Amino acid sequence: MRREKIKVRGEFIKLQDALKYSGLCMTGGHAKTAVQNGEVKVNGEICAMRGKKLRTGDVAEFDGREIEIILV
């Protein structure tokens, strides 16, 4: 599985926003649906909270791709 690191400014990024920002989902609506349908994992566990706060080191997985969050 391919993992990309994405750098984000701030204290955290919400899961739905991270999916859209990273390009794993094309739109916010697509991200919302994917999370609500249980298609997204955070740190290896299915996460149905689209507002989940991701911090440095957290890994989100969707559609065979992973992103690792790095806050700057």
C-alpha positions in Angstrom: 0.0 0.0 0.0 1.3 3.4 -0.9 1.6 6.0 1.9 1.9 9.7 1.3 2.9 12.3 3.9 0.9 15.5 3.9 2.0 18.6 5.7 -0.7 20.8 7.2 -0.5 24.0 9.2 -2.3 24.2 12.6 -3.0 22.0 15.6 -5.1 19.4 13.7 -7.0 18.7 10.6 -10.4 17.1 10.4 -10.6 13.7 8.8 -13.0 14.8 6.1 -10.8 17.8 5.2 -7.7 15.6 5.2 -9.3 13.3 2.7 -10.2 16.1 0.4 -6.9 18.1 0.8 -4.8 15.0 0.1 -6.8 14.1 -3.0 -8.0 10.7 -1.7 -11.5 12.1 -2.2 -12.3 14.6 -5.0 -15.0 16.5 -3.1 -16.1 17.1 0.5 -19.3 15.2 -0.3 -17.3 12.2 -1.5 -15.3 12.3 1.7 -18.4 12.6 3.8 -20.0 9.6 2.1 -16.9 7.5 2.3 -16.5 8.1 6.1 -20.2 7.5 6.8 -20.1 4.3 4.8 -17.3 2.9 6.9 -14.8 2.9 4.0 -12.1 5.0 5.9 -9.7 3.8 8.5 -7.7 5.9 10.9 -4.7 4.3 12.5 -5.9 0.9 11.3 -9.5 1.1 12.6 -12.6 2.0 10.7 -13.6 5.6 11.6 -17.2 6.9 11.0 -16.5 10.4 12.5 -15.8 12.7 9.6 -14.9 15.5 12.1 -12.3 13.4 13.8 -9.2 15.5 14.6 -6.0 14.1 13.0 -2.7 15.1 14.4 1.0 14.4 13.6 1.6 10.7 13.0 -2.0 9.8 12.4 -2.6 7.6 9.3 -5.8 7.7 7.3 -6.5 4.9 4.7 -9.0 4.9 1.9 -9.3 3.1 -1.4 -5.9 1.4 -1.1 -4.0 4.6 -0.3 -2.7 5.9 3.0 -1.9 9.4 4.1 0.2 10.3 7.1 -0.4 13.6 8.8 2.5 16.0 9.6 1.5 19.2 11.2 3.8 22.2 10.8 
